[in-house]
Amino acid sequence: MERKPHFIALLTFASAEESNKTTPVSSGYRATIHFSFEQNHFTGIQNFMDTDLVFPGDVVNAEITLLNIENFKEKLYQGLDFDFYENENLIGHGVVVKVTHP
């Protein structure tokens, strides 16, 4: 079963100095996403729209598919900002540009 993306976001990856991440990530990257008003963290699959590799410090558009969000989908809206993590390390920030699959 193919999952449909829930939204498109503008992602700003933190620099290597800020995130301690020195290697690029490829499309399909799974990060932990945290929305400021929600206690839970969500796994989000990031499929980059204009490139296959993203380096620390890059800004890209990506389709995001969230896992296990049955009670959360209706809370997504254009302009919603969020942070994304790898383990406990902050990797970057994002802003919802368009909700694609409510």
C-alpha positions as CSV (number, residue, x, y, z in Angstrom):
1,M,0.0,0.0,0.0
2,E,1.5,3.3,-1.1
3,R,1.0,6.2,1.4
4,K,-0.1,9.6,0.2
5,P,1.8,12.6,1.5
6,H,-0.1,14.7,4.1
7,F,1.5,18.0,3.2
8,I,4.2,19.9,1.4
9,A,6.6,21.8,3.5
10,L,9.5,24.2,3.1
11,L,12.3,22.6,5.1
12,T,15.4,24.4,6.4
13,F,18.1,22.0,7.5
14,A,20.3,23.3,10.3
15,S,24.0,23.8,9.5
16,A,26.5,21.1,10.5
17,E,27.6,23.3,13.4
18,E,24.1,23.7,14.7
19,S,22.9,20.1,14.3
20,N,26.1,18.1,14.6
21,K,25.0,16.3,11.4
22,T,27.7,16.4,8.7
23,T,26.3,14.0,6.2
24,P,23.6,14.6,3.6
25,V,20.2,12.8,3.7
26,S,18.4,11.4,0.8
27,S,14.8,11.5,-0.3
28,G,12.8,9.1,1.8
29,Y,14.6,10.3,5.0
30,R,12.6,9.6,8.2
31,A,12.8,12.3,10.8
32,T,10.9,12.8,14.1
33,I,8.6,15.8,13.8
34,H,7.3,17.9,16.7
35,F,4.5,20.4,16.4
36,S,4.6,23.0,19.2
37,F,1.0,22.4,20.3
38,E,1.1,18.6,20.3
39,Q,2.7,16.4,23.1
40,N,3.4,13.5,20.7
41,H,6.2,13.3,18.2
42,F,5.5,11.8,14.8
43,T,7.6,10.0,12.3
44,G,7.6,11.9,9.0
45,I,8.9,10.6,5.7
46,Q,10.5,13.4,3.7
47,N,10.5,13.0,-0.1
48,F,12.4,15.9,-1.6
49,M,10.8,17.5,-4.6
50,D,13.7,19.1,-6.4
51,T,16.7,17.0,-5.4
52,D,17.7,13.6,-4.2
53,L,20.3,14.7,-1.6
54,V,20.0,17.5,1.0
55,F,23.1,18.8,2.9
56,P,23.2,20.5,6.2
57,G,22.2,24.2,5.7
58,D,20.1,23.5,2.6
59,V,16.5,24.7,2.2
60,V,14.2,22.4,0.2
61,N,10.6,21.6,-0.6
62,A,9.4,18.2,0.4
63,E,6.3,16.1,0.5
64,I,5.8,14.8,4.0
65,T,4.0,11.7,5.0
66,L,3.3,11.3,8.7
67,L,2.9,7.9,10.3
68,N,0.2,7.1,12.9
69,I,-1.7,10.4,12.9
70,E,-5.3,9.3,12.8
71,N,-6.4,11.8,15.5
72,F,-4.1,14.6,14.2
73,K,-4.7,15.1,10.5
74,E,-7.5,17.7,10.9
75,K,-5.0,19.9,12.8
76,L,-2.7,20.4,9.8
77,Y,-3.0,23.8,8.1
78,Q,-1.0,26.0,5.8
79,G,1.6,28.1,7.7
80,L,1.9,25.6,10.6
81,D,5.6,25.4,11.7
82,F,7.4,22.5,13.2
83,D,10.8,21.2,14.1
84,F,12.4,17.9,13.0
85,Y,14.9,15.7,14.8
86,E,17.2,12.8,14.3
87,N,17.2,11.0,17.6
88,E,17.5,13.8,20.1
89,N,19.4,16.2,17.8
90,L,17.5,19.1,16.2
91,I,18.1,18.8,12.4
92,G,15.9,21.6,11.1
93,H,12.7,23.5,10.9
94,G,9.7,23.4,8.5
95,V,6.6,25.2,7.5
96,V,3.6,23.6,6.0
97,V,3.1,25.1,2.5
98,K,0.1,23.1,1.4
99,V,-2.1,20.4,3.0
100,T,-2.4,17.7,0.3
101,H,-4.2,14.8,2.1
102,P,-6.5,15.8,4.9
